[in-house]
């Protein structure tokens, strides 16, 4: 695993796939500025290591991360790396970096500054407990999800919540089935929308009001979603 992820191109591919979407080899080649031949070899190595899986649909073939456990490993490794102080490459790149740091999808949940704010607000309202590197949904939290119409998997026990250490904020955000359900709800109700660059999330005007009313969060999008 270490040798596979040590390659810069393969690492970039894994980070790109953290948006939870399926990508074509061509899209990944353009994203990483790699030749199609080199990308083909890269994807074969990742598939052999069971980091990615392939999906065929008609004449097209897509790749995605194999499962949430793999995404958890990549997110954790990212949190272990000290952020590099790189010189900004133009205003457009600075804006893109700001969007990703503020709110982005992490496989199937919300990461970045917004993700951490959500977790801390829910903890302050006793909807979750964060303790010893883990998150537990409280009875009040279960009621809150049900009252808001956020569907959680049916289970005799509290839904699984993973505490993901955010690699830009260095605090926990909510993962697992509860994090996935929350992201789906927010997207379905257009409280947040997918933006550019890929993985970036933008809080809509309606979403700004929702976050203020439900979680007492003041949203300040860093830039326009465009």
C-alpha positions in Angstrom: 0.0 0.0 0.0 2.8 2.4 0.9 4.7 1.8 -2.3 1.5 2.3 -4.4 0.6 5.6 -2.8 4.2 6.8 -2.8 3.9 7.6 -6.5 2.8 11.2 -7.0 0.5 10.5 -9.9 -1.2 7.6 -8.2 -1.7 9.8 -5.1 -3.2 12.5 -7.2 -5.6 10.0 -8.7 -6.7 8.8 -5.2 -7.3 12.4 -4.0 -9.3 13.1 -7.1 -11.5 10.1 -6.5 -12.2 11.3 -3.0 -15.2 13.2 -4.4 -17.0 9.8 -4.4 -17.7 10.0 -8.2 -16.6 7.7 -10.9 -14.0 9.1 -13.4 -12.9 7.9 -16.8 -9.2 7.3 -17.4 -9.2 10.2 -19.8 -10.6 12.6 -17.2 -8.0 11.5 -14.7 -5.2 11.8 -17.3 -6.2 15.4 -18.0 -6.6 16.2 -14.3 -3.1 14.9 -13.4 -1.5 16.1 -16.7 -0.5 12.6 -17.5 -0.4 10.7 -20.8 -3.1 8.2 -21.5 -0.5 5.4 -21.6 0.9 6.4 -18.2 -2.6 6.7 -16.7 -3.4 3.2 -17.9 -0.4 1.8 -16.1 -1.2 3.9 -13.0 -4.8 2.5 -12.9 -3.6 -1.0 -13.3 -1.3 -0.7 -10.3 -4.1 0.9 -8.2 -6.5 -1.9 -9.2 -4.0 -4.6 -8.4 -3.7 -3.1 -4.9 -7.6 -3.1 -4.6 -7.6 0.7 -4.1 -9.9 1.3 -7.1 -12.6 -0.7 -8.8 -13.8 -0.4 -12.4 -17.3 0.1 -13.6 -18.4 -0.7 -17.2 -21.5 1.1 -18.6 -22.1 0.5 -22.3 -18.9 1.4 -24.2 -17.6 3.4 -21.3 -15.4 2.4 -18.4 -15.1 4.3 -15.1 -13.0 3.9 -12.0 -13.8 4.8 -8.4 -12.4 4.1 -5.0 -13.1 0.6 -4.0 -14.9 1.4 -0.7 -15.2 3.8 2.2 -12.4 2.1 4.1 -10.0 3.0 1.3 -11.2 6.6 1.4 -10.7 6.6 5.2 -7.0 5.5 4.7 -6.4 8.3 2.1 -8.0 11.0 4.3 -6.0 9.8 7.3 -2.7 9.9 5.4 -3.6 13.4 4.2 -4.0 14.5 7.8 -0.6 13.2 8.7 1.1 15.4 6.1 2.1 19.0 7.1 0.5 21.4 4.6 3.1 22.9 2.2 3.4 26.6 2.0 3.3 26.9 -1.8 3.4 30.1 -3.7 -0.1 30.9 -5.1 -0.3 30.2 -8.9 -2.6 33.0 -9.9 -5.9 34.3 -8.6 -7.9 31.4 -10.1 -5.9 28.8 -8.3 -6.1 30.8 -5.0 -9.9 30.9 -5.4 -10.1 27.1 -6.1 -7.9 26.3 -3.0 -10.1 28.5 -0.8 -13.3 26.7 -2.0 -11.8 23.3 -1.3 -10.5 24.3 2.2 -13.9 25.8 3.1 -16.2 23.0 1.9 -15.6 19.8 -0.1 -16.9 16.3 -0.4 -14.8 13.7 1.3 -15.9 10.5 -0.5 -19.6 10.7 0.7 -19.6 13.3 3.5 -18.7 17.0 4.1 -15.1 18.0 4.8 -13.2 21.2 5.2 -14.0 24.2 7.4 -17.8 23.6 7.0 -17.6 20.0 7.9 -15.7 20.7 11.1 -18.1 23.6 12.0 -21.0 21.2 11.5 -19.5 18.6 13.9 -18.6 21.2 16.5 -22.1 22.8 16.4 -23.8 19.4 16.7 -21.5 18.6 19.7 -22.4 21.9 21.3 -26.1 21.1 20.9 -25.5 17.6 22.4 -26.6 15.9 19.1 -23.2 14.0 19.0 -20.5 13.2 21.5 -16.9 13.4 20.3 -14.6 11.5 22.6 -11.3 9.7 22.3 -11.2 10.1 18.5 -14.7 8.7 18.0 -18.2 10.2 17.4 -21.4 8.9 18.9 -24.9 10.0 17.9 -26.9 10.8 21.1 -30.7 10.2 21.6 -31.2 13.9 20.9 -29.2 13.5 17.7 -31.3 10.6 16.5 -34.4 12.7 17.1 -32.9 15.6 15.3 -32.1 13.5 12.2 -35.7 12.0 12.2 -37.3 15.4 12.8 -35.5 17.0 9.9 -36.3 14.1 7.6 -32.7 13.0 7.1 -33.0 9.3 6.5 -30.6 7.1 8.4 -30.1 3.4 7.8 -32.5 1.2 9.8 -30.7 -0.4 12.6 -31.3 -1.6 16.2 -28.3 0.4 17.3 -27.3 4.0 16.7 -26.1 4.6 13.1 -22.4 4.3 12.6 -20.5 7.6 12.7 -16.9 7.8 11.8 -14.7 10.6 13.1 -12.6 11.7 10.2 -9.6 13.9 11.0 -9.8 16.7 8.4 -6.5 17.1 6.6 -6.8 20.8 6.2 -8.5 21.8 9.5 -6.9 19.1 11.7 -10.2 18.7 13.6 -12.9 16.0 13.2 -15.7 16.0 10.8 -18.6 13.6 10.6 -18.3 10.5 8.3 -20.0 7.1 8.2 -23.6 6.6 7.4 -24.8 9.7 9.3 -22.3 11.9 7.4 -23.4 10.4 4.1 -27.1 10.9 5.0 -26.5 14.5 5.9 -24.7 15.2 2.6 -27.4 13.5 0.5 -30.1 15.5 2.3 -28.3 18.9 1.8 -27.7 18.1 -1.9 -31.2 16.8 -2.6 -32.7 20.0 -1.0 -30.2 22.2 -2.8 -29.0 23.6 0.4 -25.5 23.0 -0.9 -24.5 22.4 -4.5 -21.4 20.9 -6.2 -19.1 23.6 -7.5 -15.7 24.0 -9.2 -13.1 22.7 -8.8 -14.3 19.1 -8.4 -15.1 18.1 -4.8 -15.8 21.8 -3.8 -19.2 22.5 -2.3 -21.1 25.8 -2.3 -23.7 26.7 0.3 -26.7 28.3 -1.5 -28.7 31.2 -0.2 -31.4 28.8 1.0 -28.7 26.7 2.7 -27.2 29.7 4.4 -30.6 30.3 6.1 -30.9 26.5 6.9 -27.5 26.4 8.6 -28.3 29.5 10.6 -31.7 28.2 11.8 -30.8 24.5 12.4 -27.1 24.6 13.5 -26.6 28.3 14.4 -23.8 28.5 11.8 -23.0 31.7 10.0 -22.0 30.8 6.4 -19.5 32.9 4.5 -18.7 31.3 1.2 -15.1 32.2 0.4 -15.8 33.0 -3.3 -18.5 32.6 -5.9 -19.1 29.0 -6.9 -18.2 29.8 -10.4 
